[in-house]
Amino acid sequence: MFSTRVPRDLAANRLTIAVAAQRAAGRPLIDLTESNPTRAGFDYPADLLAPLADARALAYAPSPLGLREAREAVSRDYARQRLDVPADRIALTASTSDAYSVLFKLLCDAGDEVLVPRPSYPLFEPLAALDAVAPRAYDLDIHGGWTIDVSSVERAITPRTRALLVVTPNNPTGSLVSDDELDRLAAICAPRGIAIVADEVFADYELEPGALSRAGRVASRADVLSFSLGGLSKSIGLPQVKLGWIAVAGPEPLARAALERLEHVSDAYLAVSTPVQIAAPALLARGAAIRSQIAERVAANYRMLKAGGDALAPCRVLRSDAGWYAVLHVPSLEPEEDLVLRLLATDEVLVHPGYFFDFPRESFLVVSLLPPTAAFAEAVARVLRHFDCTVRRP
């Protein structure tokens, strides 16, 4: 009696069951899968969310694309990143996931297709399914650094392709889309009427010096209809506040037509709360201190992880330009899932297996860079002991 857009089998996998058992038994655990900054030991001012209590929110005056003052605040935040995005090119959403759903409704009919990167965070498939859209994968290749396999993009395109999704920085590879790659993608997509959707939620967290300044940004493009996604969840470490946005770019007639239709879709839901819109200017201003803490932490943990250099052999830390994650390439002594379960049981460390992100082969381990540096260093050392690897402590 249930829709095929939701999974038929909702049973927990082996790792989920093992983690629940570990926690139920009260055994200690260093969680290197932590993605929630509010649980990572950062200093959040006690009154940071006070702007949500602004009395102006007692009056309801819905605006489908978002209140002007909130959109102007997002526009200023883009200016902080040296991007010129006018407020009237911005639509507010309840989250980045909500933004994807809005764009799938804007661009796709039931059964249409969107191209998604592989490896990447395993969210696109369920989001696409919920909007009756079919995801088709294209590949990222690793040759010293991650790059888009443009030929795999061309192979994946069909007459029903409506959008190409890029994540920059990608989760978990940390790779950034370059201007050259965007040029090639635009040349493929624009003539076919395919939009580019760029998820840029991690764009504030540089790991390799100078990487962000060399990255391409779709908000600057006028040759292909593009949508840039961001939100408070990552930009100021407030996933619970629920505010995201879409910045529209591209040829003027197409961008204007897209905004008109975005307004129609958003008007049907009016998903963004008034209090968070009114609070947005203050949150974006005060949240800069949270962003700085996160940026310092993830960069320090990444430097520590890389510091071992050749001492990590036979393990290897893959280059990550930006974001909250790092990838370890480790010897395939056992299946990834067995390895991760063994690390949990014997070393009390939780990491992600590479297959969770659809890596093409084994063995890869994905670790969050959010945990406090001392705990991170200890957990990494425990992981590397399995392969006779060592890592230099800070």
C-alpha positions as CSV (number, residue, x, y, z in Angstrom):
1,M,0.0,0.0,0.0
2,F,3.1,2.3,0.2
3,S,4.7,4.3,-2.6
4,T,7.7,3.0,-4.4
5,R,9.4,6.3,-3.7
6,V,10.2,5.1,-0.2
7,P,12.3,2.0,0.5
8,R,10.6,-1.3,1.0
9,D,13.3,-2.6,3.3
10,L,14.1,-0.3,6.2
11,A,16.1,-2.8,8.2
12,A,19.3,-1.5,9.8
13,N,22.6,-2.6,8.4
14,R,25.3,-4.4,10.3
15,L,27.2,-1.3,11.1
16,T,24.2,0.5,12.5
17,I,23.3,-2.4,14.6
18,A,26.8,-2.7,16.0
19,V,27.0,1.0,16.8
20,A,23.7,0.8,18.6
21,A,24.9,-2.2,20.6
22,Q,28.2,-0.4,21.5
23,R,26.3,2.6,22.8
24,A,23.7,0.6,24.6
25,A,26.5,-1.3,26.4
26,G,28.0,2.0,27.6
27,R,31.3,1.3,25.8
28,P,33.4,4.4,24.9
29,L,33.6,5.4,21.3
30,I,35.5,8.0,19.3
31,D,33.2,9.0,16.5
32,L,35.1,9.8,13.3
33,T,31.8,10.0,11.4
34,E,30.6,13.0,13.4
35,S,28.9,15.5,11.0
36,N,27.0,17.6,13.6
37,P,29.1,20.7,14.7
38,T,26.8,21.3,17.7
39,R,28.2,18.0,19.2
40,A,31.8,18.7,18.4
41,G,32.9,20.9,21.2
42,F,32.7,24.3,19.6
43,D,32.0,27.4,21.6
44,Y,28.4,28.6,20.8
45,P,27.4,31.8,22.6
46,A,24.4,31.1,24.8
47,D,22.4,33.9,23.2
48,L,23.3,33.1,19.6
49,L,19.8,32.2,18.8
50,A,18.2,35.2,20.6
51,P,17.3,36.8,17.2
52,L,14.8,34.1,16.6
53,A,12.7,35.7,19.3
54,D,12.3,39.0,17.4
55,A,8.8,40.2,17.9
56,R,8.4,41.1,14.3
57,A,8.0,37.3,13.6
58,L,4.6,37.5,15.3
59,A,3.2,39.0,12.1
60,Y,2.9,36.6,9.2
61,A,3.6,38.2,5.8
62,P,4.6,35.3,3.5
63,S,7.0,36.0,0.6
64,P,7.5,32.9,-1.6
65,L,11.2,33.5,-2.4
66,G,11.9,34.8,1.1
67,L,11.8,38.1,2.9
68,R,13.8,40.8,1.3
69,E,16.0,41.5,4.3
70,A,17.0,37.8,4.6
71,R,17.8,37.6,0.9
72,E,19.9,40.7,1.2
73,A,21.8,39.2,4.1
74,V,22.6,36.1,1.9
75,S,23.7,38.4,-0.9
76,R,26.1,40.1,1.5
77,D,27.4,36.7,2.5
78,Y,28.2,35.9,-1.1
79,A,30.0,39.2,-1.3
80,R,32.1,38.1,1.6
81,Q,33.2,35.2,-0.7
82,R,33.9,37.8,-3.5
83,L,30.8,36.8,-5.5
84,D,28.3,39.3,-6.8
85,V,24.8,37.7,-6.3
86,P,22.0,40.2,-6.2
87,A,19.2,39.6,-3.6
88,D,16.6,39.2,-6.4
89,R,18.5,36.2,-7.7
90,I,18.2,34.4,-4.4
91,A,15.4,32.1,-3.2
92,L,15.3,30.9,0.4
93,T,14.5,27.3,1.4
94,A,14.2,25.3,4.6
95,S,17.5,23.4,4.0
96,T,19.7,22.2,1.2
97,S,17.7,19.0,0.9
98,D,14.6,21.2,0.5
99,A,16.4,23.2,-2.2
100,Y,17.1,20.0,-4.1
101,S,13.4,19.0,-3.9
102,V,12.4,22.5,-5.1
103,L,14.8,22.3,-8.1
104,F,13.7,18.8,-9.0
105,K,10.1,20.1,-9.1
106,L,11.2,23.1,-11.2
107,L,13.3,21.2,-13.7
108,C,11.9,17.6,-13.9
109,D,8.8,15.7,-14.8
110,A,8.3,12.3,-13.3
111,G,10.8,9.8,-14.7
112,D,13.3,12.5,-15.8
113,E,16.9,12.1,-14.9
114,V,19.6,14.0,-13.0
115,L,23.3,13.3,-13.2
116,V,25.0,12.8,-9.8
117,P,28.7,12.4,-8.9
118,R,30.3,9.2,-7.8
119,P,31.7,8.9,-5.2
120,S,29.7,11.4,-3.2
121,Y,27.4,11.7,-0.2
122,P,24.6,9.1,-0.5
123,L,21.7,11.6,-0.3
124,F,20.9,12.1,-4.0
125,E,19.2,8.7,-4.6
126,P,16.6,9.1,-1.8
127,L,16.0,12.7,-2.6
128,A,15.5,12.0,-6.3
129,A,13.2,9.0,-5.6
130,L,11.0,11.2,-3.4
131,D,10.4,13.5,-6.3
132,A,10.0,10.6,-8.8
133,V,13.3,11.5,-10.5
134,A,15.9,9.0,-11.6
135,P,19.6,9.6,-10.7
136,R,22.3,8.6,-13.1
137,A,25.9,8.5,-12.0
138,Y,29.0,10.1,-13.5
139,D,32.5,9.5,-12.2
140,L,35.2,11.4,-10.3
141,D,38.7,10.1,-11.1
142,I,41.6,10.2,-8.7
143,H,45.0,11.0,-10.4
144,G,46.9,12.9,-7.7
145,G,43.7,14.8,-7.2
146,W,40.1,14.3,-7.9
147,T,38.7,15.5,-11.2
148,I,35.4,15.1,-13.1
149,D,35.5,12.4,-15.7
150,V,33.8,14.5,-18.4
151,S,33.5,11.6,-20.8
152,S,31.4,9.8,-18.2
153,V,29.1,12.8,-18.0
154,E,28.6,12.6,-21.8
155,R,27.9,8.9,-21.6
156,A,25.4,9.3,-18.8
157,I,23.3,11.9,-20.7
158,T,20.0,10.8,-22.2
159,P,17.1,12.7,-23.8
160,R,15.5,12.8,-20.3
161,T,18.5,14.4,-18.5
162,R,17.4,17.7,-16.9
163,A,20.2,18.6,-14.5
164,L,23.8,17.9,-13.7
165,L,24.6,18.0,-10.0
166,V,28.1,18.9,-8.8
167,V,29.2,19.1,-5.1
168,T,32.0,21.5,-4.6
169,P,33.7,20.8,-2.3
170,N,32.6,17.3,-2.7
171,N,31.6,15.2,0.3
172,P,33.7,13.2,1.1
173,T,36.6,13.7,-1.5
174,G,37.0,17.4,-0.7
175,S,37.5,18.1,-4.4
176,L,36.6,21.4,-5.9
177,V,35.3,22.0,-9.4
178,S,37.7,24.1,-11.5
179,D,36.8,26.9,-13.9
180,D,38.1,24.6,-16.7
181,E,35.8,21.8,-15.7
182,L,32.8,24.2,-15.5
183,D,33.7,25.5,-19.0
184,R,33.5,21.9,-20.3
185,L,30.4,21.1,-18.4
186,A,28.6,24.3,-19.6
187,A,29.5,23.5,-23.2
188,I,27.9,20.1,-22.7
189,C,24.8,21.2,-20.8
190,A,23.8,24.5,-22.2
191,P,23.0,23.4,-25.8
192,R,21.0,20.4,-24.4
193,G,18.9,22.5,-22.0
194,I,20.5,20.8,-18.9
195,A,20.9,23.0,-15.8
196,I,23.9,22.8,-13.5
197,V,23.1,22.5,-9.7
198,A,26.2,23.2,-7.5
199,D,26.0,22.2,-3.9
200,E,28.6,24.6,-2.3
201,V,27.7,24.1,1.4
202,F,31.3,23.4,2.4
203,A,32.8,26.2,0.4
204,D,34.0,28.1,3.6
205,Y,36.4,25.3,4.8
206,E,39.7,25.3,3.0
207,L,42.1,22.5,3.7
208,E,44.7,23.0,1.0
209,P,46.1,26.6,0.9
210,G,44.8,28.6,-2.0
211,A,42.4,25.8,-3.2
212,L,39.2,27.9,-2.8
213,S,40.7,30.9,-4.7
214,R,41.3,28.5,-7.7
215,A,37.8,27.0,-7.6
216,G,35.1,27.7,-10.2
217,R,31.8,29.0,-9.0
218,V,28.5,28.7,-10.9
219,A,27.1,31.9,-9.5
220,S,29.6,33.8,-11.8
221,R,28.4,32.1,-15.0
222,A,26.2,33.6,-17.7
223,D,26.4,30.8,-20.3
224,V,24.4,28.1,-18.7
225,L,21.4,28.0,-16.3
226,S,22.9,27.3,-12.9
227,F,21.8,27.1,-9.3
228,S,24.2,27.5,-6.3
229,L,23.1,26.0,-3.0
230,G,24.2,27.1,0.5
231,G,22.8,27.2,4.0
232,L,23.3,27.9,7.7
233,S,23.9,24.3,8.5
234,K,27.5,24.4,7.3
235,S,28.3,28.1,6.8
236,I,27.8,28.9,10.5
237,G,27.4,25.4,12.0
238,L,23.7,25.7,12.8
239,P,22.0,22.6,11.2
240,Q,19.0,23.0,13.6
241,V,18.1,26.5,12.5
242,K,16.9,25.3,9.0
243,L,17.7,27.9,6.5
244,G,19.1,27.3,3.0
245,W,19.2,29.2,-0.2
246,I,19.4,28.9,-4.0
247,A,21.3,31.5,-6.1
248,V,20.3,31.6,-9.7
249,A,22.7,32.4,-12.5
250,G,22.8,32.0,-16.3
251,P,21.5,33.7,-19.4
252,E,19.2,36.5,-18.3
253,P,16.0,35.2,-20.0
254,L,16.5,31.7,-18.6
255,A,17.4,32.9,-15.1
256,R,14.4,35.2,-15.0
257,A,12.1,32.4,-16.1
258,A,13.6,30.1,-13.6
259,L,13.0,32.6,-10.7
260,E,9.4,33.1,-11.8
261,R,8.8,29.4,-11.6
262,L,10.8,29.0,-8.4
263,E,8.4,31.6,-6.9
264,H,5.4,29.5,-8.0
265,V,6.9,26.3,-6.5
266,S,7.9,28.0,-3.3
267,D,4.5,29.6,-2.9
268,A,2.9,26.2,-2.8
269,Y,4.9,25.2,0.3
270,L,6.1,28.4,2.1
271,A,8.5,26.1,3.9
272,V,10.8,28.7,5.5
273,S,9.8,30.0,8.9
274,T,9.4,33.7,9.5
275,P,11.6,33.8,12.7
276,V,14.6,32.4,11.0
277,Q,14.2,34.8,8.0
278,I,14.1,37.8,10.3
279,A,17.0,36.4,12.3
280,A,19.1,35.7,9.2
281,P,21.1,39.0,9.1
282,A,22.1,38.7,12.7
283,L,22.9,35.0,12.6
284,L,25.1,35.4,9.5
285,A,27.0,38.2,11.1
286,R,27.5,36.6,14.6
287,G,27.9,33.1,13.1
288,A,31.2,34.1,11.6
289,A,32.9,33.2,15.0
290,I,31.5,29.7,14.8
291,R,32.7,29.4,11.2
292,S,36.2,30.4,12.2
293,Q,36.3,27.8,15.0
294,I,35.2,25.1,12.6
295,A,37.6,26.2,9.9
296,E,40.6,26.2,12.3
297,R,39.7,22.7,13.7
298,V,39.2,20.9,10.4
299,A,42.4,22.5,8.9
300,A,44.4,21.5,12.0
301,N,43.1,17.9,11.9
302,Y,43.8,17.7,8.2
303,R,47.4,19.0,8.6
304,M,48.0,16.5,11.4
305,L,46.7,13.6,9.3
306,K,49.0,14.6,6.4
307,A,52.0,15.4,8.6
308,G,53.0,11.7,8.8
309,G,53.7,11.8,5.0
310,D,55.6,8.7,4.0
311,A,55.4,7.4,7.6
312,L,51.7,6.5,6.8
313,A,52.8,3.8,4.2
314,P,51.1,1.5,3.3
315,C,48.2,3.8,4.1
316,R,47.7,7.0,2.1
317,V,45.8,10.2,2.9
318,L,44.1,11.4,-0.3
319,R,44.3,15.1,-1.1
320,S,41.3,17.1,0.1
321,D,41.0,20.7,-1.0
322,A,38.1,21.7,1.3
323,G,35.3,20.5,3.5
324,W,35.0,18.5,6.7
325,Y,36.2,15.1,5.6
326,A,39.3,13.2,4.7
327,V,39.8,9.9,2.9
328,L,42.3,7.2,3.8
329,H,43.3,4.7,1.2
330,V,44.2,1.5,3.1
331,P,45.3,-2.0,2.2
332,S,42.5,-4.4,1.3
333,L,43.2,-7.0,4.0
334,E,39.5,-7.7,4.5
335,P,36.2,-6.3,3.2
336,E,35.6,-2.7,4.2
337,E,32.5,-3.5,6.2
338,D,34.4,-6.1,8.2
339,L,37.3,-3.7,8.8
340,V,35.0,-0.9,10.0
341,L,33.2,-3.4,12.4
342,R,36.6,-4.6,13.7
343,L,37.8,-1.0,14.3
344,L,34.6,-0.4,16.2
345,A,34.7,-3.6,18.3
346,T,38.5,-3.7,19.1
347,D,39.6,-0.1,19.0
348,E,36.3,1.7,19.8
349,V,36.6,4.0,16.8
350,L,33.8,4.6,14.3
351,V,34.7,5.5,10.7
352,H,32.8,5.4,7.4
353,P,33.5,2.6,4.9
354,G,34.2,3.9,1.3
355,Y,31.3,1.9,-0.1
356,F,28.9,4.1,1.8
357,F,29.9,6.9,-0.6
358,D,30.0,4.6,-3.7
359,F,33.8,4.5,-4.1
360,P,34.5,2.3,-7.1
361,R,36.7,-0.2,-5.3
362,E,38.1,-1.1,-1.9
363,S,39.5,-0.1,0.5
364,F,38.8,3.5,1.6
365,L,38.0,4.9,5.0
366,V,36.3,8.2,5.4
367,V,36.9,10.3,8.5
368,S,35.3,13.5,9.8
369,L,37.7,16.3,10.6
370,L,35.2,17.9,13.1
371,P,36.2,16.1,16.4
372,P,38.5,17.8,18.9
373,T,42.1,17.4,17.7
374,A,43.3,15.3,20.6
375,A,40.5,12.8,20.2
376,F,41.0,12.8,16.4
377,A,44.7,12.1,16.7
378,E,44.1,9.2,19.1
379,A,41.4,7.7,16.9
380,V,43.5,8.0,13.7
381,A,46.5,6.3,15.5
382,R,44.3,3.4,16.5
383,V,43.0,3.0,12.9
384,L,46.5,3.1,11.4
385,R,47.9,0.5,13.9
386,H,45.9,-2.1,11.9
387,F,48.2,-1.6,9.0
388,D,51.5,-1.0,10.8
389,C,51.0,2.7,10.0
390,T,52.0,5.5,12.3
391,V,50.9,9.1,12.4
392,R,52.8,12.0,13.9
393,R,50.9,13.7,16.7
394,P,50.5,17.5,16.8
